[in-house]
């Protein structure tokens, strides 16, 4: 696939932000190139032009992943935490295997490649959760079909596995992501209509127009009897956090006089990112300044990732919402936060970064509200021109 235009756009964006690193295509692979710390000294300030092999295929999906890796490397350099050992992969680990090795071996090789990717090694707990929840169920179904038919993995089997999930369902979209990554690893070209068949990610149709109002969010908070769970609820409502992220944040900025910008830690599902409060006044309304003293103000949930997973932490939050019989789910709060940012005009790229997901996912999930906002802007602009012409 020719990525010249997309690659040029990404690198121009990096240049406009003052970033010296670039993503380059060499053959069928993507690399990073630019000023990086020396391999022979420990001086992080000593930079020279070098390359990092990303072991990513030159596809649109590979380019998106390359952008995420570049951001992580920039952060490591800024914090003097960059280590070449983290970004060195043996050739044997990065070579895609041949398709005819059997489904079980293909999935085993893909798993090894998945966990060997440098940026995933930065957050092993988050990677384990992602693998178990977002990849393994769909790979297991693929393997079951392969075993039943006594065939190797090919385009037809991938397509059959995908369409075995209900159309317009979240499961089908997640299946498409997992099998798409596997296909890249195996050098299998996906069907042209893969993305069309995969659609369905986002809000369930039954909840599409039923997101909680700000008033309902505030009224529900009042009904929570436990002060610690009230703080957890308020944190999710104000910052749009995933369930488990509540317990994996740097909340020191919530102290009196702090800037109220919280940092989600790297060991979460999608890694480190920052989030701003919407609405800012909710920080005081929910008494979130209490959280600046440390995790002791939150409910006593096991967050030791040696004995639990991010998924289990998230389930604990959902179970508590059900135990209190709240009319709002944790993800209702997250979706409401996202729609709130759309209504106030926050750029989609910024909101997506705060939520810890891609712009593509953000756009698909909140397509209705984004489309309405953009159409309203166009209407306002047109009416403004008409008014000016009448005055003139």
N, C-alpha and C positions, 0 to 999 in steps of 0.2 A: 504494500500500500504506500502511495506517495504522500508524505506528510509535509511537503515543502511549505505550503501556505500556513498550516496549523503551527508548524515549528517556528516559522518566521514570526508569526503573531505572538507566540509565547515568549520568544527571545526579545522581541521589541518591548513587550510589557515589562520584562525583567530589567531591560536597559532603562526604561522610563522611571523605574523605582530605584535606580542606582545600584542594582545588583550586578556584579561582574561575572558571575557564573552563567554558563549557557548550556542548553541541552543540544546535543548534536547527534546526527544519524550517521552511523558508519556501517554500510552494508544493510543488513536487516536488523541491526541492534541500535539501541539508544545509549548514549554515554553522557556524562557531565564533563564539562571542560571549563577551566578558569583558575583563578588564584586560590590555591589550597595550601594548608600547612605542609611544611617539609616532611618527607618520610624519614629523614636522617637525624633530625633534631627534635627536641621537645618544646621548642619555642613556637607557641601558637601564633605569634605575630609575624613569623617568617613565612611569607606566602610566595609561591611561584606557580606559574601556569602548569597544570597537570590534569590528568583525566581520571575519572572513576567509571569503571565498567558497571553498568546497572543490570546487565543480563536481562534486559527487557526487549521484547520484539518491537519493531517500529510500526506500531499500530496506534489508533486513537486512544485505546485503553492503556497501552504502554506509556503514551505521552502524559496522560493524566497522572499515572503512578509516578512517573519521573518528576513531575512538578511537585508532588508531595514529598518525595525523597529530597529534592533540592531544598525545600523549605526546612526540612529537618537538619540537613547539613549546615545551612546558614545559621540556624539556632545553635548548633553545637559549636561552630566557629566563634559566634558572638560570646558564648559562655566558656570558651577555652576548654571544651569537652570533646573536641574532635579527635578521633583515634583511627588511624588507617586500618588497624586490625578489624574494626567494625565493618569496614567496607571492602574487604578482600574476600572474594569467593573463588574457590578452586574451580577450574574449568569443568571438571567432571560433575560438579554440583549444578552447573548452569545449563548444561546441554540438554535440550529436550529429548526425550526418549522416543523410540519408534512406536507407532501405533500397534503393531502386531505382537506386543509383549503380553497381552492379556489385560483384562479390566483391573484385576486386583493389583498387578504390578504397576500398571499405569497410574492408578490412584496413589499407590505407595510412593512412587517417584514424585508425583505432584505434591504430595504432603511434605516430602523432604525439601522440595524446592520452595514451597510456601513458607516454611519455617526458617529457611536459610536466607531468605531475602533480608538484606541488611536492615531496612527500616522496621521490619517486623521483629527483628532481634532486639530492637530498642524497647519493645513493650511485649515481653513474652506472655504475660497474663492476658493482655488484651487480644493477642494473636490466638491463644488457646481458646478463648471465648468465641472469637470470630469463626475459628475453624469448626468448633463443635456446633454452633448455632446456625451459621450461615453457609457452610460448605458441606459438612459431613452428611446431613440428612439427604441432600440431593445427590451426592456422590454414591451413597448407599443404594438409593433407588436406581441409579444408573447401573450399578454393579449387579443388582438383582435382575434387571432386565437383560443385561449382557449374559448372565449365567443361565437364565431361562432359555434364551435364544441360541446360546453357545456361539456368540459372536464377539469380535473385538470392538473397541470403541470407534465409531465413525460418525459422519454427519447424520446419518439416518437414526442411529441410536440416540444421539444427543437430542435430536428433534422429537423423537418419541418420548423421551424422558421429560422434556420441557412441557409438551402438550398433555402429559398425564396429570398436570396440575390445573386447577380450575382457572378459566380465563378471567383476566382482570383481578387476579388475586395477588397478594403480597408474596405468597409462596412461589408463584410462577416467576415473578420478577427476581426473587432471590435465587431461584434455581438457574435462571438465565445468567446471572452474574457468576455463580459458581462454575457452571458448565462452560461458560465463555472463557474463564481463566484456565480451566483444564484444557480446552481446545487450543488455546495459545501455547500452553506447555507442550502439547503433543503435535503442534504444527498442523492442526486440522482447521480448514477454512469453514467458517460457520455459514449457514444458509443466508441468503440476502435478506430474507424477511425475518431474521432472528429477533431484531429489536422490536419489530411490530408485534410479533407473537409474545414477546416478553412483557409488554406493557401491563401496567396494573399496580405499580408501586405507588404508595401514598395513602391518603385517607380512604377508609372503607366507605363505599357509597352511602351506606346507612348513616354514617356519622359526618358526611360531607358538609351538611348545612347545620350541624348540631354541635358545633364547638361552643364551649362555655363562654358566657359573657364575663366581663370583668366583675360585674356585680355578683354573679354566681360564684366566681372564684373567691371573692372576698367573703361572701356569706358562708361558703363551705369551710373556709379556714376557721371561722368562728366556732364551728361545730366539733372540731377536733379536740378531744379532751386532754391529750398528752402534750405538754409544752414542747418537748423535744421533737415530736412528730409535726407539730405546728411549724417549727423552724424548718424542718426538711421540706414540708409542703411549700412554705413561703419561698424557699430557695429555688425550688423547681419552677414555681410560677413566675418569679422575678427574672430568672436567668435562662429559662428554657432548657434545663438540664435533662439528660437521660436519667433513668432511675438510679443506676449505680454511680453516676458521676457526682451525686450529692455527697458521697463519702470519699471521693478522691479529688478534692479541690484544695487549692491554696486560698484561704478565706481571710488572710491577714489584712487585705485592703478594706474590709468591712469595719475596721476600727473607726472610732470618731475621728474625722479629719482625713480618712483614707479616700482614695479615688473611686472605690466601690466596683472596681473592675476585678473579677475573680479569674483565677487561672485553673483550668481543668488539667490534671496531671497527666504525664506521658503514659502511665500504665493503664489508661482507660481504653475503651473500644477503638476510638479513632485517634488516640494520641493527644498531645498537648494542644490546647487552644484557649483563647480568652473569651470572656463574655461580659457584656454590659447589661445593666438593669433596664428593663422596659416593663413597667414604669419605674423611673428612679425613685419616686416617692414611696414605693412599696418596700424599699429597704428599711425605712423607718417604720412604716405601718406594720410590717411583720416582725419588727424587732431583730433584724438580721445582724445588727452590730454585735449581738451576743456571740455569734459564731466566730468572731475574730480572735477569741481566746483559745480556740483549738477545737478538736473534734469532740471533746467531752460534752459539748452542748447539744450534739446530735444524738439520736437514738443509739443504743448499744448494739450495733450490727457487726458481725464478724467481717472484717475487711482484710484479714491475713490471706493473701492470695496463694500461700503455700498450702492452705487447708480449705479454701473455697474458690469460687470463680466469680467473675464480674456478673455472669448471668444469674448466679445464685443470690448475689447482693441485690440485683434488680428485682428478682422475684420476691425477695423479702419486702421491698417497698410496695410492690403491687398487692401482696397479701395483706399488708397493713391497711391500704386503702379499702380493700374489700371488707376487712374486719370492722372498720368504722362505718361501713355501708355508705361511703361517699358517692355522690352522684357524678363524680369526676374521676377519670383514670389519670395516672401519671403522664401518659402520653397526650392526653387532652391538654394538660398544662403546657407541654412542649409545643404542640401544634398551635395553641392559642398565642403563645409568645411569638412564634414565627409569623403568624398572620398579623399580629400587632405591629411588627417591624415593617411589614409590607404597607400597612395603612399609613404609617408615619413617613414612608418614603425612604427607608434605609436601603441602600443598594443591595441587590440580591447576592452579589459576591461577598459582601461584608457579612450579611446575615448568615450565609452558608458557612463561612469560616468560623463564626461564633458558635454555630451549632455542631461543628465538627463533621460536616459532610460536604460532598462536592456540590458545585453549582448545578450540575446536571440533575442530581437527586433533588436538590432544593426546588428547581424549576418544575420538575415532574410532580413533586408532592404538592406544591402550592400553586399549580398552574392556574386554577380558577381565579384566585385572588390576585396573582401577578398580572394575568391578562386583563382583569377588570381595572386594576390600577393603571396599567399602561394605556388602555383605551380611554380611561377618564382623562389622563394627561393630554392625549391627542385631542380629545373633544375640547378641553379647556383652552388648549393652544389655538385651535381653530376658531373658537368663539371669541378669544381675545383678539385675533387678527380681524375678525368681522367687526368687532366693536371699534377697533382702531380705524378701520376703513370708513365706518359710518361717521366717526368723529371728524376725520379728515375731510 
